[in-house]
Amino acid sequence: MFSSRRKPVLYFKEERRNDSAKFTDRKDKELVWGRCTVYKLFGLCVLLLLASLLWLQLSCSADLAATSSQRGARHPEPPPPLCRSDSHQRDESTWGPHKMALLVPFRERFDELLVFVPFMHAFLNKKKIAHQILIINQVDHYRFNRASLINVGYLESPNDTDYLAMHDVDLLPLNEALNYGFPADGPFHVASPELHPLYHYRTYVGGILMLTKKHYQMCNGMSNRFWGWGREDDEFYRRLQKAGLQLFRPSDITTGYKTFLHVHDSAWRKRDQKRVAAQKQEQFKVDPEGGLSNLRYQVESRQELTIGGAPCTVINTRLECDQDQTPWCLLT
């Protein structure tokens, strides 16, 4: 009664349903693949960004390391300060009545200065020596004149200071037994020839020399004729003799040539040791009249600074030169 043949319409509907399902599955797969591709691209970009940042960090670190290595090669690492550089409240009765004007003739020696000021402030505080550090900075275009800058430091030093320490910026005392106290009996040469790491002749009075303001006035200060490096302290030795002042030096110091650290690197920062013909004829002569009496200068400005917790005063100084008397103040 019933036919065994199936209705064609059933096959047609089933085939259309299957085709629709296949199309839907294909769209789902394409959508999933598209999403995966976007995620992959996003992840790849993130990885590239991280790799770029890592490369930049490594490059900067390498450059800084190379720069530090080069600077370290030019300037030897100084020892740490002997004590904390920040001063505490001092008991006036234990520090004594005298105050030192620490005079530092200076020009473009900033690497040494950054070490010197906190080191010396700590060293003198530990010895309970009242002091004021004066950096006499030569800002003119003449050759460096250490003696004239020390003369300026004497004239510009505060009234509450009663003795001077003429101190090179590149010389640090390593022995705490060194005496920086008031030199009442006469000039005291701290960096004596048997202790200084470079200069060992008997009449040497450079590096670090202390004397009272009264004794410095008796010498009429230092000669202003010495432009360039050297010889001014040799002439000052003769002034000390002429003034009848006895020179004292350290005793019972057993550290020898290791008593001081000399931080100057001559290969990196050469000294101005040029001597023109007229200068060669005058460099060993005594200057009978020059000194505080014929010093000519201008103070452009004063700056109160703190370096590593240590206070200092920078006196920016413009020296004047009589080129008829000392034509070698200019390099030719």
Disulfide bonds with the S-S distance in Angstrom:
Cys321-Cys329 2.14
